[in-house]
C-alpha cells in the first residue's frame, strides 16, 4: 500500500502541505507508506515535518532515478500543482502505471486526467487527509480506479492516441490522410511497446 508524490519540491507544487497531510494520514494507517520523490528548496522542511515517519520506515523522501518502477507498485498518486496539474508528465506516468489520482482541483485537471479514476481536492490539509481516507476506504473501488487510470492513459496519452490526433488535424486542415499508413504505423508502435513491456517484466 503505497502513495507517491513526485515533483520538484518547490512551493507551487505544495509538497509541504502534502507532507503535513501525509503525517496525519499515516498516524491512522500504519499499513500504508508514502514516497515523496524529487528535489528542491522545500526538501529539508518536508523531511523535518516527516522526521518520525522517515525513521520508522513509513516515509521516504528524495530523488530516485527509476520512478516508474515505484509507480508500478504504488496505488495512489498525489499532485497539488498550482496553477494546473496538466500537462504534468509525472501524472501521466502514474496513470500509465495504474495509479488512482488525487489531484488539486485546478486548471484543466478534471478535463484532462479524470473519468472515475480518482478525485480532486482543494489544497487544504484537512481536505487532503479526508480524500486520502476516502480513496483507501474501499479496496475494490480503489482497484477499479487504478485500472481506469491505465485505460485512460492508453486512450488519451499513448503514442497511438497522439498519432491519431495528428492525423485528425491534418484531415481537418484539408490534407489527404492515408488510413492504411496510419494503421501500419499503429501496428509498429504497438509491437515496439509490447517488446518493451516484456523486457521490463
N, C-alpha and C positions, 0 to 999 in steps of 0.2 A: 504494500500500500504506500505509494509514493506520490507526492505533489511536487511539481517543478515550477520554479520561477526562473526564467533565463533571459537576461537582458543586460545591457550596460547598466551598471549600478550608479545612476545619476538621478538627480531629483525628479525629472519629469517622467521617469519610469516607475517612481513610487515604491522602490524596494524597501525603504524604511517603514512605511505604513504597512506593507505586507509582512515585514518581519515582526512587527508588533502584533498583527492579527495571527500570524503563524504561531507565535508563542502562546497565545490564549487558546488557539485551536488544539495544539499538541498537548496542552495540560489535561484536556479531557479525552484525548485519543492517543494513548501511548503506543498503539499498534501501527500508527502512521509515521512516515518520515517526510521531511521537507528538504529539497535540494535547491539552493539558490545559486544559480550559475551566472558568472560574469565577473567583470572587474570595473572599478571606477571609484570616484571620490566618496561614495556612500558605503563602501565595503566595510570599513572599520566600525562605523556606527552600527551597521547591521550585525556584525559579529558581537559587538557589545550587548546588543539587545537580546541576542540568542545564545549568549555565552553558556548558560546552563544546559540548553538543549544540544549545543555542539559537544559539550563534554560528555553527555550521556548517550550520544550517538543518534539522536533523533534528527539532527540537522547537520548539513554540510554546506559550506559557503566557499565559493571560489570558482575560478575558471577551469573548465575541462576541455580537452581537445576533441573528444569524441562525444558530443552531446547526443546525437541520435541513438547511441547505444543505451543511454539512460532514459531517453524518451520512449524507447520501446518497452521499458519496464515500468514506467510511471502510468498513472491513471488519470491525473488531473493536471492541467497546465494553466497557470495564472499569468495574466498580463494586465497591467494597470496603467498603460501608457497614456499620457496627455500630449497632444490633443486627440490622438487617434491610434488604435492598435493596428489599423490597416495602413500600409502593406507589410506588417512585421513578418520577416522570414521565419523567426522562431515560432510564431503561432502556426504558420503553415506547416513547418516541420513537425510540430506537436500533433497537428491533425493527421498528417500522413502516418505518424506512428501510433495513432489510435488513442488520443487523449481527449477526455471531456474537457470543455473550456470553461474557465471563469475569467471573463474579461470586463474591463471597465466599460460602462455604457457611454461611449464617446465616439464621435466621428462616424465612420462607416462600419463600425464593428458589427452591429446587428446585421446589416445588409450583406456584408462580405463573408462573415465567418459562421453565421448561425442558421441552423434549422434542426431544432430538437437535439442538439449535441452539446448542450451546456447552458449556462445562464450568464446574464450580465449583472454587474454590481456597481454601486456607487463607490467612489474612492473614499471609503469611510471604514474605519477599523471594525466597528460593530457590524456593519453590513457585510463585510468580507468574511468575518467569522461565521455569521449566520448562514451565508451562502455556501461556505465550505461544509458546514454541518448538514445543510440540505443535500448537497451533492453526494455525500457518503451515507446518507440515511437509508438508502435503498440500493443494495449491491446490484440487483438485477437491472434497475433503471440506469445506474451508473455504467454498467457494461454496455447497455444499449446506446448510451450517449457516446461512449468510446468508439463503438463500431460505426455509428453515424458520422463521427468526425472523419474517420478514414474514408468512408464512402464519399462525403462531401469534398474532401481534398482531391480525390481522384477525379471528380466531376468538374471542379472549379479551378484547380491549380496545377493539374498534371501537364506534362509536355503535350499530350494529345489535346487536352482542352485548349491550350494556348494556340496550337496549330489550327484547330478548328475555328478559333476566334479570328486568327489572321486571315484564313481563307474566307470567312464570312465578310470581313471588312473589304477584302479585295472584290468579292462578288457584289457587295452593296455599292462599291465605287465604280462598277461597270466593267471591271476586268473579267476576262474569261477564266473560269476556275475548272481545273481538271479533277473531277471527282475520283477518278481511278488513281491519279497520282497521290491525292490525299490519303486514300485507303492504303496505298503501298507504303507511304511514309509512316502512317499509324502502325502498320504491322511491324515495320523495322524498329520503331520506338518501343513497342510492346515487347518485342523479342529481346532488345537490349535490357529493358527493365527486368524481365524475368531472369536473365542471366545474372544481373547484379544482385537481385534478391536471393537467388540460390547461393551465390558466392558469399553472401553476408550471414547465412544461417550457420 
